[in-house]
């Protein structure tokens, strides 16, 4: 696994094994994640979403602890997956990184607790699968508007974003910080240490 531009965000670039019948690859390997992060992924929930072209989901995050780490891949179509450092006090606060996930190279991303996550479907009938360390808990879940101009995420040109009412009404990053919704870098670091101690 390769760390992206800030801690807690990783991309898995699997080796594909094609033959006359099709292909095979390991899209998740616990030992690789353990080596990268220093702890395992406790699987509490697995999600499967289907999206039409332009669907923009997120930016989503949850209270720390325990928050919700995600391991995400695209099994049909193409998405632009975006991870945002929303940890107040982080040296890379407000930075984001985009990774193309598709059904050709089969990359996957790991999004640690306390980071924001979003993706846009670039094709119709796009299917995304994600493993989650915690189950969905509405009282702990939050969002940031993915079109916040201060974040300046470079979504693809020529595609009209399709947001849910909830995501469209989500606060900007500055508003979320003002409201005390964002996790602190200190709390996240303490929780990561706790996870590493558990093994």
N, C-alpha and C positions, 0 to 999 in steps of 0.2 A: 504494500500500500504506500502511496505517495502523499505526504502532507501537502496541503495547499498553502496559500500565502499567510494563513494565520493558524495558531494552534487549535486543535479540536475539529478541523475540517480535513478530511482525507478522501482520496479517490483510489478505487481499486480498478486496476487495468488487467483483466484476466487474460490468460493465454487461451486462445481458441484452438480447438482440435477438429478441423473440418475433414470430412471424407465423403465418399460417394453417397452416403445415406443422409448427410446433413452435417451437424456440428455438435460439439460438446464443450462446455466450459464450467468451471467452478465459480459461481457468481458470489458466493459467500464462503469464507473459510475462517472459522473461529480463531485458529492459531495465528493467522495473519493479522487479524484485528487485535488480538492479545498483544502481539509483538509491537504493533504500532502504538496502541493506546496505553498499554500496561494493565489492561483489565478486559474482561469478557463482556459480551453483550447479553444481558439477561433478556430473553425474549418473552414479552408480555402480551404483544398484540401484533398481528400482521394485517396490513391494509392493502387494498387493491382498488385503484381508481381508473376510470375510463373518462377521457376528456376529448372534446371537440377542439379543432384548431383555434388557437387564440385563448383558450381557457388559462387563466392565471390564478393559481392557488397560493395563498400565503400573502405576506410573510407570517409564519406561525411560530410560536414558542410557548413554553410552559414554565411555571414557577420553579425555581431551584431552591432546595431540593424538592422532589426528585427529578423534576423536569421530564424530558422525554428524548432520549437519543434516537436517531433514525438511521437506518441503512437502506438506501434507496437505489432502485434500478428501473430502467424502462424496458419492458418486455415486448412492446409493440409500438412502432412509431418513433417519434423524436420529441424530446423535451429539452428546454434550456433550464437547467437546475441551478438555483442561486442560493448560496449560503452567506449570511450576513452576521458580522460580529456585533452583537447588540449588548455585550457585557460592559456595563458602565465601569470605567476605570481601566479597561483593557488597552494595551499599547496599540492595538489595531482596531479600536472602537470605530464603528461606522464603515469599516471596510467591507467589501463584498467580493465574492468570486463566483464566476459562472462556469459550469461544466456541462457540455453536451452529453446527454444520455440517450442512447438509441438501441435499436434491435440489430445493429450490425457489429459494432465493436464491443457492446455489452459492458461498458464501464458502470461502476456503482459508486455512490458517495456515502461516506459516514459523516453524520452531523452530530457533534457532541451536545450534551446538555447545555442549555444556556445560549445556544446560537439560534439565529432565525433561519427559517427554511421556506423556500418558495420555488415554484416552477411554472413555466409556460409551455403548453402543448403546441408544437409547431406543425403537427399533422392531425388530421381527423382520426377518431377512434384510437387515440393513444392510450396505452395501458401502462400504468406505473405500479410497482409493488414496493412496499416498504415495511421493514421489520422495525418494531418499536420496543424500547426498553421498559416502557410503562404504558398502561392502558389509557384510553381517552378519559379525561376528567374535566368536564366543562368549567368547573369553578377555578381551575388552575391554568386554563388555556387562554392565550392572548394573541393579538395580531397587530401588525403594523402595515399601513397601506403600502403595497408594493410599488406604487407610482409616486411615492414621496420624492419630490424634486431634490431635496437635500441629499438623500441617499444616491440619487442619480443612477439607478440601475439601468444598464443599457439593454433594454428588451428589444427583440428584433423589430426592425422597421417594416412597415407594410402589413402588419398583423394587428387588428383591433383587439385589445385586451378584453376578455370576458371575465368579469369578477362576480363572485357571489355578493349579495347585498351586505353580508357581514364583512367581507374583505374590503369592499368599496367604502364602508363606513369606518374602517379601522383608523386609529389615530396615526399621525406622522410619528417618526422616531422621536422628535423633540417633545411632542405631546405625551407620548408614552413614558418618556423619561420624567417629564414634569409630574405625571400622575403616579409615579413610583412603580410602574409596571415592569420595568426592565430588570433583569438579573444583574447583580454586581459581579465584577471580575473576581473579587475576593471570595465571594460565596461559591462561585463556580470552581475556583481553584481548590477550595476546601473540600468540595464534593468530589472532584476528580481524585484527590488524595485518598478520600474515603473509599472510592471504588477500587483504586489500585491496592489498598490495604486488604480489601475483601478478596482480591485475586481474580 
